[in-house]
Amino acid sequence: MSKIKVIPCSGIGKVFGLLARESVLMVTEEKCPNDTETLCLAHVVTGDDEVVAKINGKSCITMDGCAKYCAKKSVEETGGVVVKSHKVPDFMKAHRGEEHGTGTALTQDGWNYAEELAEILAADVKEIKGGGDLL
């Protein structure tokens, strides 16, 4: 069974993009390293042969920073099967008034929020792995 691909948006210069990237790295490097891997969205978008081969027909989870869903749309266009898709702002309600940082650096509130997002992604991985019929 191949590793689940967890792909964040690029969101360069935006705090939501940084939150997406950091939460995905927490999952792929710390929480579920044996079950997941991440790929650079820029390589997905440009159709890099190696990256396309890794996601084509495979189970993917995306974490987007906004409603444009660039990661989700790009993965789908490249042939990845988006099993779960999230947006960073969807979980903000409980974090009103917090300062999460900038596009280049997170505050402690930002790191705490990234950890929360990573837990959501890790739960997705566990659910998908438990489902048996992974692509």
C-alpha positions as CSV (number, residue, x, y, z in Angstrom):
1,M,0.0,0.0,0.0
2,S,1.4,3.4,-1.0
3,K,1.8,6.3,1.4
4,I,-1.0,8.8,1.5
5,K,0.0,12.0,-0.1
6,V,-0.6,15.1,2.1
7,I,-0.3,18.2,0.0
8,P,-0.6,21.8,1.3
9,C,-1.2,25.0,-0.7
10,S,1.8,27.2,-1.6
11,G,0.2,30.3,-0.1
12,I,3.5,32.1,-0.2
13,G,3.5,35.3,1.8
14,K,0.2,34.4,3.5
15,V,-0.1,33.2,7.1
16,F,-2.8,30.7,6.1
17,G,-0.4,29.2,3.6
18,L,2.3,28.9,6.2
19,L,-0.2,27.3,8.6
20,A,-1.1,24.8,5.9
21,R,2.5,23.9,5.1
22,E,3.6,23.6,8.7
23,S,0.6,21.4,9.7
24,V,1.3,19.1,6.8
25,L,5.0,18.9,7.7
26,M,4.0,17.9,11.3
27,V,2.0,15.1,9.9
28,T,4.5,13.8,7.4
29,E,7.6,14.2,9.6
30,E,6.3,13.6,13.1
31,K,2.8,12.2,13.5
32,C,2.4,9.8,10.6
33,P,5.8,9.5,8.9
34,N,5.4,5.8,7.9
35,D,2.0,6.3,6.3
36,T,2.3,9.7,4.6
37,E,4.5,11.8,2.4
38,T,4.2,15.4,1.1
39,L,5.0,16.7,-2.3
40,C,5.7,20.3,-3.5
41,L,2.6,21.8,-5.0
42,A,4.7,23.7,-7.6
43,H,5.9,20.3,-8.9
44,V,2.3,19.1,-9.1
45,V,1.2,22.3,-11.0
46,T,4.1,22.1,-13.5
47,G,3.4,18.4,-14.1
48,D,6.8,17.1,-12.9
49,D,6.9,13.5,-14.2
50,E,8.1,12.0,-10.9
51,V,5.5,13.8,-8.8
52,V,2.7,13.1,-11.2
53,A,3.6,9.4,-11.1
54,K,3.5,9.5,-7.3
55,I,0.0,11.0,-7.1
56,N,-1.8,9.7,-10.2
57,G,-4.6,7.4,-9.0
58,K,-3.4,7.6,-5.4
59,S,-5.1,8.7,-2.2
60,C,-4.4,12.3,-1.3
61,I,-5.3,14.8,1.4
62,T,-5.1,18.5,0.7
63,M,-4.8,21.5,3.1
64,D,-5.6,24.7,1.4
65,G,-5.1,28.2,2.8
66,C,-8.2,29.8,1.1
67,A,-11.3,29.1,-0.8
68,K,-9.5,29.0,-4.2
69,Y,-8.6,25.4,-3.3
70,C,-5.4,25.5,-5.4
71,A,-3.9,22.3,-3.9
72,K,-7.1,20.3,-4.2
73,K,-7.8,21.4,-7.8
74,S,-4.2,20.9,-8.9
75,V,-4.0,17.4,-7.3
76,E,-7.3,16.4,-9.0
77,E,-6.2,17.8,-12.4
78,T,-3.0,15.7,-12.1
79,G,-4.9,12.5,-11.4
80,G,-4.6,12.3,-7.7
81,V,-7.7,11.1,-5.7
82,V,-8.5,13.7,-3.1
83,V,-10.0,11.6,-0.3
84,K,-10.0,14.5,2.2
85,S,-9.7,18.3,1.6
86,H,-9.5,21.1,4.2
87,K,-9.2,24.8,4.3
88,V,-7.2,26.5,7.1
89,P,-10.0,29.1,7.7
90,D,-12.6,26.5,8.3
91,F,-11.2,25.8,11.8
92,M,-10.7,29.5,12.8
93,K,-13.9,30.1,14.8
94,A,-12.4,28.8,18.0
95,H,-9.3,31.0,17.4
96,R,-10.9,34.4,17.0
97,G,-8.7,37.2,18.2
98,E,-5.5,35.2,18.1
99,E,-2.5,36.4,16.2
100,H,-1.0,33.6,14.2
101,G,1.9,35.4,12.6
102,T,2.9,36.4,9.1
103,G,3.6,34.6,5.9
104,T,7.1,33.9,7.0
105,A,6.9,33.3,10.8
106,L,4.3,31.9,13.1
107,T,3.6,33.1,16.7
108,Q,3.0,30.7,19.5
109,D,-0.7,30.9,18.8
110,G,0.2,30.0,15.2
111,W,2.2,27.0,16.2
112,N,-0.6,25.9,18.5
113,Y,-3.1,26.2,15.6
114,A,-0.8,24.4,13.2
115,E,-0.6,21.5,15.8
116,E,-4.5,21.4,15.9
117,L,-4.6,21.3,12.1
118,A,-2.0,18.5,12.1
119,E,-4.2,16.5,14.5
120,I,-7.1,16.8,12.1
121,L,-4.9,15.6,9.2
122,A,-3.5,12.7,11.3
123,A,-7.1,11.7,12.2
124,D,-7.8,11.7,8.4
125,V,-4.8,9.5,7.8
126,K,-5.9,7.0,10.5
127,E,-9.5,7.0,9.1
128,I,-8.3,6.4,5.6
129,K,-5.8,3.7,6.6
130,G,-8.5,2.0,8.6
131,G,-10.8,2.0,5.6
132,G,-8.8,-0.7,3.8
133,D,-9.4,0.1,0.2
134,L,-6.7,2.7,-0.4
135,L,-5.8,3.6,-3.9
